[in-house]
């Protein structure tokens, strides 16, 4: 494992942010994102912030695309790296430059330009490290720091714990790597794209019931969920639905991993569980049980992805584009 978390911000509306980030503070979604497509999360005076949890570790790589529409003389929170208990390890603010708890960069940001920000942080009271790159160029490189005694466990994007923002920032293509596994465990080469892939055809399993027609995939292939307008439903434990996905565009140099995510709700007060799964070749990978809420909720909540696969379960190696394009994704009722 190396990929720990990722979000494109493409697969929900502003109203739906709370399904994935229940503790978000007035965050908003806008478009288009980098390269004129997709969406971004807004952090600034008219919106707010969101927080997500990661596994408590002492070393992480974190990255995202950043665009500032307004830069003033007052620095605004960009990212706060915290312990699991919410204590600040490193605060990074920005105006035309980056300011951190431990040291600053020179001016690097212009308005209305997309930049990729990459952060490497090591937590230690004596040999802590903080390196920041912008578009692949190192702008902060500090070693021998006291970055605290408690591991990294939480990340806040946006206003977070500081004062009112003076900068309207747009964030896209968020990713987090740990240092485990055989790949994706350091600074990446080039720009990372977090690409949503949606159901494109019915798969091997078709035990759920479409709310209209006979096609299953067409009920769940919207870029943003349309809730009760189109859906598949079932009640019996063991019922599975699966779908092939659209092809990954372009020719990426690496596929760092995949997340399988579903949006579900139940229609009565009885307990109901489900799992999300993938099918690569003959090999199925399945999440733990997920409780179904009464109102629509995501299987990826506050940074915890129910099913994250850094490698192809069918080969035990890094995903290839051909193998990823051939997978099925689905859901299974377990209670």
KEMAR-939606 format. One record per residue (C-alpha): x, y, z. Coordinates in pm, whole numbers, m for minus. Layout:
<nodes>
{X=X, Y=Y, Z=Z}
...
</nodes>
This chain:
<nodes>
{X=0, Y=0, Z=0}
{X=111, Y=357, Z=m67}
{X=m196, Y=548, Z=m187}
{X=m384, Y=637, Z=130}
{X=m652, Y=875, Z=4}
{X=m764, Y=1066, Z=m306}
{X=m1048, Y=1291, Z=m416}
{X=m1122, Y=1453, Z=m750}
{X=m1418, Y=1662, Z=m614}
{X=m1592, Y=1568, Z=m941}
{X=m1852, Y=1327, Z=m803}
{X=m2075, Y=1540, Z=m582}
{X=m2243, Y=1877, Z=m564}
{X=m2204, Y=2141, Z=m294}
{X=m2513, Y=2002, Z=m120}
{X=m2363, Y=1651, Z=m130}
{X=m2022, Y=1738, Z=24}
{X=m2146, Y=1635, Z=369}
{X=m2194, Y=1277, Z=249}
{X=m1818, Y=1241, Z=214}
{X=m1711, Y=1509, Z=465}
{X=m1977, Y=1531, Z=739}
{X=m1766, Y=1782, Z=934}
{X=m1710, Y=2019, Z=641}
{X=m1755, Y=2389, Z=722}
{X=m1945, Y=2561, Z=443}
{X=m1723, Y=2412, Z=171}
{X=m1845, Y=2453, Z=m185}
{X=m1795, Y=2290, Z=m525}
{X=m1727, Y=2478, Z=m849}
{X=m1619, Y=2412, Z=m1207}
{X=m1425, Y=2380, Z=m1427}
{X=m1115, Y=2232, Z=m1268}
{X=m763, Y=2207, Z=m1412}
{X=m743, Y=2173, Z=m1792}
{X=m1094, Y=2316, Z=m1820}
{X=m1277, Y=2004, Z=m1699}
{X=m1403, Y=1847, Z=m1378}
{X=m1469, Y=2030, Z=m1053}
{X=m1286, Y=2189, Z=m762}
{X=m1347, Y=2252, Z=m394}
{X=m1357, Y=2618, Z=m292}
{X=m1183, Y=2739, Z=23}
{X=m1214, Y=3108, Z=91}
{X=m1428, Y=3395, Z=220}
{X=m1752, Y=3261, Z=71}
{X=m1698, Y=2902, Z=175}
{X=m1484, Y=2731, Z=435}
{X=m1293, Y=2411, Z=495}
{X=m1314, Y=2036, Z=521}
{X=m1130, Y=1783, Z=736}
{X=m1039, Y=1424, Z=662}
{X=m870, Y=1156, Z=869}
{X=m575, Y=940, Z=768}
{X=m407, Y=649, Z=943}
{X=m178, Y=772, Z=1222}
{X=174, Y=762, Z=1073}
{X=498, Y=961, Z=1103}
{X=555, Y=1030, Z=733}
{X=331, Y=1138, Z=447}
{X=335, Y=1286, Z=99}
{X=38, Y=1512, Z=23}
{X=m52, Y=1686, Z=m302}
{X=m322, Y=1884, Z=m479}
{X=m378, Y=2135, Z=m757}
{X=m425, Y=2495, Z=m641}
{X=m562, Y=2807, Z=m811}
{X=m601, Y=3144, Z=m640}
{X=m857, Y=3382, Z=m787}
{X=m770, Y=3660, Z=m541}
{X=m444, Y=3722, Z=m355}
{X=m418, Y=3999, Z=m96}
{X=m158, Y=4096, Z=159}
{X=m328, Y=3883, Z=426}
{X=m221, Y=3519, Z=428}
{X=m493, Y=3253, Z=434}
{X=m488, Y=2896, Z=558}
{X=m413, Y=2645, Z=286}
{X=m357, Y=2319, Z=475}
{X=m323, Y=2224, Z=840}
{X=m152, Y=1892, Z=918}
{X=m270, Y=1766, Z=1256}
{X=m252, Y=1478, Z=1500}
{X=m551, Y=1245, Z=1524}
{X=m660, Y=1448, Z=1828}
{X=m659, Y=1770, Z=1625}
{X=m337, Y=1932, Z=1753}
{X=m153, Y=2126, Z=1482}
{X=177, Y=1976, Z=1362}
{X=228, Y=2213, Z=1070}
{X=18, Y=2503, Z=943}
{X=73, Y=2618, Z=584}
{X=m74, Y=2953, Z=481}
{X=m38, Y=3140, Z=154}
{X=m69, Y=3465, Z=m32}
{X=172, Y=3507, Z=m325}
{X=410, Y=3279, Z=m129}
{X=385, Y=2989, Z=115}
{X=430, Y=3042, Z=487}
{X=470, Y=2743, Z=716}
{X=515, Y=2682, Z=1086}
{X=885, Y=2618, Z=1018}
{X=983, Y=2837, Z=723}
{X=860, Y=3023, Z=416}
{X=902, Y=3034, Z=39}
{X=959, Y=3332, Z=m188}
{X=673, Y=3459, Z=m404}
{X=554, Y=3188, Z=m642}
{X=178, Y=3224, Z=m701}
{X=1, Y=3437, Z=m961}
{X=m375, Y=3477, Z=m980}
{X=m586, Y=3244, Z=m1196}
{X=m310, Y=2991, Z=m1265}
{X=m331, Y=2624, Z=m1166}
{X=m27, Y=2501, Z=m969}
{X=47, Y=2158, Z=m826}
{X=155, Y=2168, Z=m463}
{X=336, Y=1865, Z=m314}
{X=428, Y=1830, Z=52}
{X=656, Y=1579, Z=226}
{X=640, Y=1582, Z=605}
{X=814, Y=1364, Z=862}
{X=696, Y=1381, Z=1223}
{X=975, Y=1375, Z=1483}
{X=1075, Y=1585, Z=1785}
{X=1436, Y=1594, Z=1662}
{X=1469, Y=1492, Z=1295}
{X=1143, Y=1623, Z=1151}
{X=1138, Y=1718, Z=784}
{X=928, Y=1949, Z=567}
{X=972, Y=1976, Z=191}
{X=730, Y=2159, Z=m38}
{X=738, Y=2156, Z=m417}
{X=534, Y=2369, Z=m657}
{X=512, Y=2237, Z=m1013}
{X=800, Y=2005, Z=m933}
{X=1033, Y=2278, Z=m806}
{X=1141, Y=2265, Z=m440}
{X=1041, Y=2592, Z=m269}
{X=1082, Y=2487, Z=96}
{X=1330, Y=2225, Z=218}
{X=1382, Y=2203, Z=595}
{X=1535, Y=1925, Z=808}
{X=1618, Y=1869, Z=1175}
{X=1280, Y=2008, Z=1283}
{X=1074, Y=1950, Z=1595}
{X=747, Y=1845, Z=1433}
{X=607, Y=1703, Z=1755}
{X=570, Y=1379, Z=1944}
{X=235, Y=1255, Z=1810}
{X=181, Y=1103, Z=1465}
{X=4, Y=1267, Z=1172}
{X=m362, Y=1165, Z=1168}
{X=m577, Y=1445, Z=1026}
{X=m564, Y=1705, Z=749}
{X=m766, Y=2026, Z=720}
{X=m797, Y=2197, Z=382}
{X=m908, Y=2562, Z=387}
{X=m989, Y=2793, Z=675}
{X=m948, Y=2527, Z=939}
{X=m825, Y=2658, Z=1273}
{X=m715, Y=3006, Z=1169}
{X=m875, Y=3340, Z=1098}
{X=m1100, Y=3463, Z=818}
{X=m961, Y=3392, Z=475}
{X=m864, Y=3674, Z=240}
{X=m796, Y=3445, Z=m54}
{X=m1043, Y=3252, Z=m268}
{X=m862, Y=2924, Z=m341}
{X=m966, Y=2636, Z=m562}
{X=m842, Y=2285, Z=m474}
{X=m852, Y=1983, Z=m709}
{X=m692, Y=1640, Z=m749}
{X=m616, Y=1580, Z=m382}
{X=m397, Y=1277, Z=m299}
{X=m211, Y=1133, Z=m1}
{X=70, Y=874, Z=m12}
{X=220, Y=688, Z=280}
{X=567, Y=534, Z=244}
{X=459, Y=169, Z=236}
{X=447, Y=m59, Z=m63}
{X=662, Y=m84, Z=m373}
{X=540, Y=225, Z=m561}
{X=374, Y=565, Z=m512}
{X=566, Y=615, Z=m187}
{X=758, Y=935, Z=m266}
{X=728, Y=1255, Z=m466}
{X=553, Y=1167, Z=m794}
{X=694, Y=1258, Z=m1133}
{X=463, Y=1486, Z=m1327}
{X=110, Y=1589, Z=m1245}
{X=m136, Y=1355, Z=m1075}
{X=m496, Y=1338, Z=m1196}
{X=m765, Y=1186, Z=m975}
{X=m1000, Y=1048, Z=m1240}
{X=m1357, Y=936, Z=m1168}
{X=m1463, Y=634, Z=m1377}
{X=m1837, Y=566, Z=m1393}
{X=m2041, Y=252, Z=m1472}
{X=m2058, Y=197, Z=m1847}
{X=m2239, Y=m138, Z=m1889}
{X=m2399, Y=m415, Z=m1685}
{X=m2155, Y=m663, Z=m1535}
{X=m2151, Y=m1023, Z=m1415}
{X=m2400, Y=m976, Z=m1131}
{X=m2750, Y=m831, Z=m1184}
{X=m2948, Y=m919, Z=m871}
{X=m3067, Y=m568, Z=m788}
{X=m3375, Y=m411, Z=m953}
{X=m3358, Y=m95, Z=m1167}
{X=m3623, Y=162, Z=m1078}
{X=m3703, Y=190, Z=m1450}
{X=m3621, Y=m20, Z=m1754}
{X=m3389, Y=m321, Z=m1759}
{X=m3044, Y=m157, Z=m1765}
{X=m2870, Y=m156, Z=m1427}
{X=m2564, Y=60, Z=m1501}
{X=m2773, Y=349, Z=m1641}
{X=m2935, Y=392, Z=m1298}
{X=m2600, Y=470, Z=m1132}
{X=m2376, Y=634, Z=m1395}
{X=m2431, Y=1003, Z=m1319}
{X=m2125, Y=1218, Z=m1249}
{X=m2309, Y=1349, Z=m943}
{X=m2572, Y=1127, Z=m777}
{X=m2931, Y=1213, Z=m867}
{X=m3063, Y=1021, Z=m564}
{X=m3422, Y=898, Z=m610}
{X=m3441, Y=985, Z=m979}
{X=m3242, Y=680, Z=m1094}
{X=m3128, Y=390, Z=m875}
{X=m3106, Y=14, Z=m827}
{X=m3258, Y=m145, Z=m517}
{X=m3277, Y=m478, Z=m336}
{X=m3351, Y=m624, Z=5}
{X=m3223, Y=m983, Z=13}
{X=m2888, Y=m1056, Z=175}
{X=m2634, Y=m1184, Z=m78}
{X=m2775, Y=m994, Z=m376}
{X=m2500, Y=m840, Z=m589}
{X=m2494, Y=m585, Z=m870}
{X=m2182, Y=m511, Z=m1075}
{X=m2088, Y=m286, Z=m1365}
{X=m1803, Y=m242, Z=m1608}
{X=m1650, Y=104, Z=m1612}
{X=m1554, Y=358, Z=m1874}
{X=m1196, Y=341, Z=m2003}
{X=m930, Y=546, Z=m1828}
{X=m845, Y=829, Z=m2071}
{X=m497, Y=901, Z=m2199}
{X=m186, Y=696, Z=m2129}
{X=m86, Y=759, Z=m1767}
{X=269, Y=675, Z=m1667}
{X=146, Y=515, Z=m1344}
{X=m183, Y=417, Z=m1184}
{X=m132, Y=474, Z=m813}
{X=m448, Y=293, Z=m701}
{X=m827, Y=291, Z=m709}
{X=m1112, Y=368, Z=m468}
{X=m1453, Y=203, Z=m513}
{X=m1731, Y=422, Z=m378}
{X=m2109, Y=388, Z=m360}
{X=m2396, Y=614, Z=m252}
{X=m2677, Y=434, Z=m66}
{X=m2978, Y=478, Z=162}
{X=m3233, Y=246, Z=320}
{X=m3610, Y=290, Z=324}
{X=m3698, Y=156, Z=670}
{X=m3557, Y=163, Z=1023}
{X=m3426, Y=m195, Z=1022}
{X=m3049, Y=m237, Z=1014}
{X=m2904, Y=m297, Z=668}
{X=m2542, Y=m353, Z=562}
{X=m2368, Y=m369, Z=227}
{X=m2020, Y=m409, Z=83}
{X=m1854, Y=m251, Z=m219}
{X=m1636, Y=m479, Z=m430}
{X=m1424, Y=m500, Z=m742}
{X=m1380, Y=m791, Z=m981}
{X=m1046, Y=m808, Z=m1164}
{X=m1026, Y=m1117, Z=m1376}
{X=m1161, Y=m1394, Z=m1152}
{X=m1051, Y=m1219, Z=m832}
{X=m1294, Y=m1022, Z=m621}
{X=m1186, Y=m774, Z=m353}
{X=m1451, Y=m680, Z=m99}
{X=m1481, Y=m408, Z=163}
{X=m1587, Y=m463, Z=522}
{X=m1957, Y=m423, Z=599}
{X=m2093, Y=m70, Z=569}
{X=m2406, Y=38, Z=752}
{X=m2673, Y=190, Z=529}
{X=m2806, Y=528, Z=649}
{X=m3164, Y=655, Z=625}
{X=m3046, Y=947, Z=410}
{X=m2804, Y=909, Z=124}
{X=m2445, Y=858, Z=238}
{X=m2111, Y=768, Z=81}
{X=m1904, Y=457, Z=145}
{X=m1601, Y=689, Z=161}
{X=m1642, Y=917, Z=462}
{X=m1397, Y=1164, Z=620}
{X=m1102, Y=1009, Z=442}
{X=m1185, Y=645, Z=515}
{X=m1233, Y=464, Z=186}
{X=m1427, Y=139, Z=228}
{X=m1231, Y=m18, Z=m58}
{X=m892, Y=123, Z=m165}
{X=m668, Y=m94, Z=m382}
{X=m314, Y=25, Z=m444}
{X=m241, Y=m293, Z=m645}
{X=m443, Y=m521, Z=m871}
{X=m574, Y=m809, Z=m654}
{X=m566, Y=m1040, Z=m955}
{X=m192, Y=m994, Z=m1017}
{X=m63, Y=m861, Z=m682}
{X=120, Y=m598, Z=m890}
{X=62, Y=m232, Z=m970}
{X=m245, Y=m166, Z=m1181}
{X=m198, Y=m156, Z=m1557}
{X=m430, Y=52, Z=m1770}
{X=m559, Y=m257, Z=m1952}
{X=m642, Y=m440, Z=m1628}
{X=m807, Y=m135, Z=m1477}
{X=m1021, Y=m84, Z=m1787}
{X=m1137, Y=m446, Z=m1762}
{X=m1254, Y=m446, Z=m1398}
{X=m1607, Y=m454, Z=m1267}
{X=m1722, Y=m264, Z=m959}
{X=m2030, Y=m338, Z=m756}
{X=m2229, Y=m363, Z=m436}
{X=m2352, Y=m656, Z=m228}
{X=m2615, Y=m672, Z=46}
{X=m2486, Y=m851, Z=357}
{X=m2770, Y=m797, Z=608}
</nodes>
